[in-house]
Amino acid sequence: MGGGRKRRRRDGSEAPSIHPRNRYAAAAPDFAMLASLYPSFAPFVSVSRGGRASIDFTDFAATRELTRVLLLHDHGVNWWIPDGQLCPTVPNRSNYIHWIEDLLSSDLIPPTSSSNRTVRGFDIGTGANCIYPLLGASLLGWSFVGSDVTDVALEWAKKNVESNPQLSDLIEIRNANKMSCSSEFEAVVGQAVRENTLEPVDGVVRSKPSILFGVVKDNESFDFCMCNPPFFESIEEAGLNPKTSCGGTAEEMVCPGGEQAFITRIIEDSVSLKNSFRWFTSMVGRKANLKLLVPKVHEAGASVVKTTEFVQGQTARWGLAWSFIAPSKMIIRSNTPGKANRSFMLHGLRREYGAFQVLKSAETFFHASNLLCKTNSSLFSIDITLSDEQAQAAMLHDEYGSVEGNSTKLHSGVTGASFRISVFEQMPGTLLVRGSLLNKELSGIFSSTFSQLEDTLKMEFLSKAR
Ligand SMILES: C[S@@+](CC[C@H](N)C(=O)[O-])C[C@H]1O[C@@H](n2cnc3c(N)ncnc32)[C@H](O)[C@@H]1O
């Protein structure tokens, strides 16, 4: 999930590659061909002596015109933004859309409704460019609510939708400053006013603009939310990438506390809206922030957390996704070949993190995954037991790949603990985590759960190690 074949970086780590379904995965945009078709693009294209056509990516007018022709030529979308507004790069933004498509189609988190309705997304901070709704609707037929708070973003996002009558029924632009007054929201605001944490001014409560809570209406449900957050704490920090000019005003790029604060607010809102979304997602601009946000999502009680790295030219970006819905099918439908024992090492741990902390964190992970577990603190081990229902479903999918017709045959096969996790101190700062399969009929779920545990513990403890 989250990228095609991997390249290696100089330091040996895997670099992400363009998503295999990205329309530019096989071939980058052909500037010469686009210049011959679109006279307004031609002045921005120069051809080297070797015959290579390129544009000056430090020229805002050139990058905006490139985005305009790519959206028109490859997506049939009419599009424009005023000078200086953030100009999206179409191939990069498409990778995020395809990652969400992967999350939805993996069935990791089952659809909340059984109907075959159109996929419905919520784009937090859609911007004047409204890029994610336009891409999601034109590529995949998804419908969107796109929210924003600035007049220019709301005005231009609406213009971009209205310029595309073929998509306009699929996209609603919503002002996040005009929060809907759901009963739950009113209750929360009322309490905040009583506790003097919010100031009513002329009958209007002034606070930070809402992100999801109060903007999502009562009884609305979405398959996902997505967000390219304001990454920076100050416009100075935003700086300028001398190699490209993609515009971006302070309102678009900056918020108090930067992306960490913004995404933390999404995580807080997600707790109140846990049943309104299958997946909550956000882009993250800095790996250090991703490492801080993953534990926050776990602490919020998410049942599943996923991360990915996006290919994004010279700049690395990450995707963070989480859900509060029980991951029945992720656990159930695993074709991973099963080994009876698996293990991984945690190297370079800080002195205060030993086997006990890792054991506790593993316990939290199993609780969040709705798995029954029994911890033995003196042996540093946890026995995980599946409920009858979980075991039955896991076996059905592992053995037969289908849930039809086999329930009675399989029901009695699983009793007692299914697998055991043990933590061993190897030397100061190094722990070995071993998983042992106790019931071989559950090898698929053992394998997939152990892989997730590995990701979670590495993310949590190896980030703390630095
Ligand atoms: C980095 S821009 C992203 C624009 C566009 N989605 C893109 O990917 O190019 C962040 C956007 O978030 C908006 N924003 C800031 N606070 C917000 C809030 N509380 N609710 C919704 N949008 C907000 C900004 O106005 C800005 O348009």
The ligand as an SDF file (V2000), in Angstrom:
LIG
                    3D

 27 29  0  0  0  0  0  0  0  0999 V2000
   -1.6270   23.7930    2.7390 C   0  0  0  0  0  0  0  0  0  0  0  0
   -3.2080   24.4290    2.2980 S   0  0  0  0  0  0  0  0  0  0  0  0
   -3.8620   23.0720    1.3690 C   0  0  0  0  0  0  0  0  0  0  0  0
   -4.6730   23.4600    0.1710 C   0  0  0  0  0  0  0  0  0  0  0  0
   -5.0110   22.2940   -0.7630 C   0  0  0  0  0  0  0  0  0  0  0  0
   -5.7560   21.2650   -0.0650 N   0  0  0  0  0  0  0  0  0  0  0  0
   -3.7510   21.6940   -1.3490 C   0  0  0  0  0  0  0  0  0  0  0  0
   -3.4430   20.5400   -1.0610 O   0  0  0  0  0  0  0  0  0  0  0  0
   -3.0760   22.3690   -2.1150 O   0  0  0  0  0  0  0  0  0  0  0  0
   -4.0660   24.3920    3.8390 C   0  0  0  0  0  0  0  0  0  0  0  0
   -5.4790   24.9540    3.7590 C   0  0  0  0  0  0  0  0  0  0  0  0
   -6.1060   24.7770    5.0410 O   0  0  0  0  0  0  0  0  0  0  0  0
   -6.9670   25.8830    5.2570 C   0  0  0  0  0  0  0  0  0  0  0  0
   -7.3260   25.9170    6.6780 N   0  0  0  0  0  0  0  0  0  0  0  0
   -6.6650   26.4640    7.7350 C   0  0  0  0  0  0  0  0  0  0  0  0
   -7.3710   26.2760    8.8760 N   0  0  0  0  0  0  0  0  0  0  0  0
   -8.4870   25.5740    8.5450 C   0  0  0  0  0  0  0  0  0  0  0  0
   -9.6030   25.0660    9.2630 C   0  0  0  0  0  0  0  0  0  0  0  0
   -9.7220   25.2290   10.5720 N   0  0  0  0  0  0  0  0  0  0  0  0
  -10.5680   24.3940    8.5890 N   0  0  0  0  0  0  0  0  0  0  0  0
  -10.4630   24.2070    7.2490 C   0  0  0  0  0  0  0  0  0  0  0  0
   -9.4290   24.6820    6.5200 N   0  0  0  0  0  0  0  0  0  0  0  0
   -8.4620   25.3510    7.1420 C   0  0  0  0  0  0  0  0  0  0  0  0
   -6.1610   27.0480    4.7300 C   0  0  0  0  0  0  0  0  0  0  0  0
   -6.9630   28.1830    4.4860 O   0  0  0  0  0  0  0  0  0  0  0  0
   -5.5620   26.4310    3.4810 C   0  0  0  0  0  0  0  0  0  0  0  0
   -6.3880   26.6530    2.3640 O   0  0  0  0  0  0  0  0  0  0  0  0
  1  2  1  0
  2  3  1  0
  2 10  1  0
  3  4  1  0
  4  5  1  0
  5  6  1  0
  5  7  1  0
  7  8  2  0
  7  9  1  0
 10 11  1  0
 11 12  1  0
 11 26  1  0
 12 13  1  0
 13 14  1  0
 13 24  1  0
 14 15  1  0
 14 23  1  0
 15 16  2  0
 16 17  1  0
 17 18  1  0
 17 23  2  0
 18 19  1  0
 18 20  2  0
 20 21  1  0
 21 22  2  0
 22 23  1  0
 24 25  1  0
 24 26  1  0
 26 27  1  0
M  CHG  2   2   1   9  -1
M  END
$$$$
